[in-house]
Amino acid sequence: MNQIEDNVMTLNGDVGLWLGGNSFKNVYRRNTARGNQSPSPCAIGSTPDFCDAGAKNTSAGDNFLPDPQ
């Protein structure tokens, strides 16, 4: 289990940090991914505020993934 908190990911070629299929029980809070180049915030079925393809990852709903800038 990891805690991923208070990060800013800017101008990435994709969506910033995304938790892949092997991720399990991570906590992802207060992060921002902005100016990314993906056509949508998450290209996979996901939680509303971060890209999550793993299992039992959690968020307080306070991550910010705006549309590409």
DRENLO-444944 format. One record per residue: residue number from 1; residue in three letters; y negated, z, x negated of N, C-alpha, C in turn. Coordinates in nm, 2 decimals. Last residue first. Layout:
N
SITE	NUM	ALA	Y	Z	X	Y	Z	X	Y	Z	X
...
END
This chain:
69
SITE	69	GLN	-2.11	-2.17	0.48	-2.26	-2.20	0.47	-2.29	-2.32	0.39
SITE	68	PRO	-1.85	-2.12	0.72	-1.90	-2.17	0.59	-2.05	-2.20	0.59
SITE	67	ASP	-1.89	-1.83	0.93	-1.85	-1.97	0.91	-1.91	-2.01	0.77
SITE	66	PRO	-1.81	-1.49	0.80	-1.89	-1.59	0.88	-1.84	-1.73	0.85
SITE	65	LEU	-1.66	-1.23	0.81	-1.61	-1.36	0.77	-1.69	-1.47	0.84
SITE	64	PHE	-1.66	-0.90	0.74	-1.75	-1.01	0.79	-1.71	-1.14	0.73
SITE	63	ASN	-1.49	-0.61	0.87	-1.50	-0.72	0.77	-1.59	-0.83	0.83
SITE	62	ASP	-1.43	-0.41	1.05	-1.57	-0.41	0.99	-1.58	-0.51	0.88
SITE	61	GLY	-1.20	-0.33	1.17	-1.28	-0.43	1.24	-1.41	-0.45	1.18
SITE	60	ALA	-1.05	-0.17	1.01	-1.13	-0.10	1.11	-1.21	-0.20	1.19
SITE	59	SER	-0.72	-0.29	0.96	-0.86	-0.31	0.94	-0.93	-0.22	1.04
SITE	58	THR	-0.39	-0.34	0.80	-0.48	-0.28	0.90	-0.63	-0.30	0.86
SITE	57	ASN	-0.07	-0.48	0.80	-0.20	-0.47	0.73	-0.30	-0.42	0.84
SITE	56	LYS	0.18	-0.54	0.91	0.13	-0.40	0.92	0.01	-0.38	0.83
SITE	55	ALA	0.24	-0.82	0.71	0.29	-0.73	0.82	0.23	-0.59	0.80
SITE	54	GLY	0.05	-1.13	0.66	0.15	-1.02	0.63	0.19	-0.94	0.74
SITE	53	ALA	-0.16	-1.29	0.70	-0.03	-1.35	0.73	0.09	-1.25	0.70
SITE	52	ASP	-0.48	-1.27	0.77	-0.37	-1.19	0.75	-0.24	-1.26	0.79
SITE	51	CYS	-0.81	-1.27	0.71	-0.70	-1.36	0.71	-0.57	-1.29	0.68
SITE	50	PHE	-1.02	-1.07	0.94	-0.97	-1.11	0.80	-0.84	-1.19	0.81
SITE	49	ASP	-1.09	-1.02	1.20	-1.19	-1.01	1.10	-1.14	-1.03	0.95
SITE	48	PRO	-0.88	-1.07	1.40	-1.02	-1.12	1.42	-1.11	-1.12	1.30
SITE	47	THR	-0.58	-1.17	1.23	-0.66	-1.07	1.30	-0.80	-1.12	1.31
SITE	46	SER	-0.42	-1.50	1.29	-0.47	-1.38	1.21	-0.54	-1.28	1.29
SITE	45	GLY	-0.29	-1.80	1.20	-0.30	-1.70	1.31	-0.33	-1.57	1.24
SITE	44	ILE	-0.49	-1.97	0.96	-0.37	-1.92	1.01	-0.39	-1.83	1.12
SITE	43	ALA	-0.74	-2.02	0.86	-0.66	-2.14	0.90	-0.52	-2.10	0.95
SITE	42	CYS	-1.03	-1.85	0.92	-0.89	-1.84	0.89	-0.81	-1.96	0.94
SITE	41	PRO	-1.29	-1.97	0.95	-1.27	-1.85	0.88	-1.12	-1.82	0.84
SITE	40	SER	-1.27	-2.33	0.88	-1.27	-2.22	0.98	-1.25	-2.09	0.90
SITE	39	PRO	-1.29	-2.49	0.66	-1.35	-2.54	0.79	-1.35	-2.43	0.89
SITE	38	SER	-1.38	-2.33	0.36	-1.28	-2.35	0.46	-1.35	-2.40	0.59
SITE	37	GLN	-1.57	-2.25	0.17	-1.56	-2.39	0.20	-1.45	-2.42	0.30
SITE	36	ASN	-1.80	-1.97	0.20	-1.67	-2.03	0.16	-1.66	-2.17	0.22
SITE	35	GLY	-2.02	-1.81	0.25	-2.04	-1.93	0.17	-1.91	-2.00	0.13
SITE	34	ARG	-1.85	-1.50	0.22	-1.96	-1.58	0.27	-1.97	-1.70	0.18
SITE	33	ALA	-1.69	-1.22	0.31	-1.66	-1.35	0.25	-1.76	-1.44	0.31
SITE	32	THR	-1.69	-0.87	0.27	-1.76	-0.99	0.32	-1.71	-1.11	0.24
SITE	31	ASN	-1.54	-0.56	0.39	-1.55	-0.67	0.29	-1.63	-0.79	0.36
SITE	30	ARG	-1.46	-0.32	0.53	-1.60	-0.34	0.48	-1.61	-0.45	0.37
SITE	29	ARG	-1.11	-0.32	0.45	-1.23	-0.27	0.52	-1.35	-0.30	0.45
SITE	28	TYR	-0.77	-0.31	0.47	-0.88	-0.40	0.43	-1.00	-0.37	0.51
SITE	27	VAL	-0.48	-0.19	0.35	-0.59	-0.15	0.43	-0.71	-0.23	0.38
SITE	26	ASN	-0.14	-0.30	0.38	-0.26	-0.29	0.31	-0.38	-0.25	0.40
SITE	25	LYS	0.13	-0.34	0.47	0.07	-0.21	0.48	-0.06	-0.20	0.39
SITE	24	PHE	0.20	-0.62	0.27	0.26	-0.52	0.36	0.18	-0.39	0.35
SITE	23	SER	0.24	-0.96	0.19	0.16	-0.84	0.19	0.21	-0.75	0.30
SITE	22	ASN	0.38	-1.20	0.21	0.45	-1.09	0.14	0.36	-0.96	0.14
SITE	21	GLY	0.19	-1.38	0.33	0.31	-1.34	0.40	0.39	-1.22	0.34
SITE	20	GLY	-0.14	-1.27	0.22	-0.03	-1.36	0.24	0.09	-1.30	0.31
SITE	19	LEU	-0.46	-1.22	0.29	-0.34	-1.14	0.27	-0.22	-1.23	0.31
SITE	18	TRP	-0.73	-1.35	0.12	-0.64	-1.36	0.23	-0.51	-1.29	0.20
SITE	17	LEU	-1.06	-1.37	0.02	-0.93	-1.30	0.00	-0.85	-1.32	0.13
SITE	16	GLY	-1.19	-1.69	0.09	-1.21	-1.56	0.02	-1.07	-1.50	0.00
SITE	15	VAL	-1.11	-1.93	0.19	-1.17	-1.83	0.29	-1.20	-1.70	0.22
SITE	14	ASP	-1.20	-2.16	-0.05	-1.12	-2.14	0.07	-1.18	-2.04	0.16
SITE	13	GLY	-1.34	-2.16	-0.27	-1.30	-2.29	-0.23	-1.22	-2.28	-0.10
SITE	12	ASN	-1.62	-1.94	-0.24	-1.48	-1.97	-0.28	-1.45	-2.11	-0.22
SITE	11	LEU	-1.88	-1.81	-0.21	-1.86	-1.95	-0.26	-1.72	-1.98	-0.31
SITE	10	THR	-1.79	-1.47	-0.26	-1.89	-1.57	-0.23	-1.86	-1.71	-0.29
SITE	9	MET	-1.70	-1.17	-0.15	-1.64	-1.29	-0.20	-1.73	-1.41	-0.16
SITE	8	VAL	-1.74	-0.84	-0.20	-1.81	-0.96	-0.15	-1.75	-1.07	-0.22
SITE	7	ASN	-1.59	-0.52	-0.09	-1.60	-0.64	-0.18	-1.68	-0.75	-0.11
SITE	6	ASP	-1.51	-0.28	0.04	-1.64	-0.30	-0.01	-1.66	-0.41	-0.12
SITE	5	GLU	-1.16	-0.25	-0.03	-1.28	-0.21	0.04	-1.40	-0.24	-0.04
SITE	4	ILE	-0.83	-0.22	0.00	-0.92	-0.32	-0.04	-1.05	-0.30	0.03
SITE	3	GLN	-0.57	-0.03	-0.09	-0.69	-0.02	-0.01	-0.79	-0.12	-0.08
SITE	2	ASN	-0.22	-0.09	-0.06	-0.34	-0.10	-0.13	-0.46	-0.08	-0.04
SITE	1	MET	0.12	0.00	-0.08	0.00	0.00	0.00	-0.12	0.00	-0.09
END
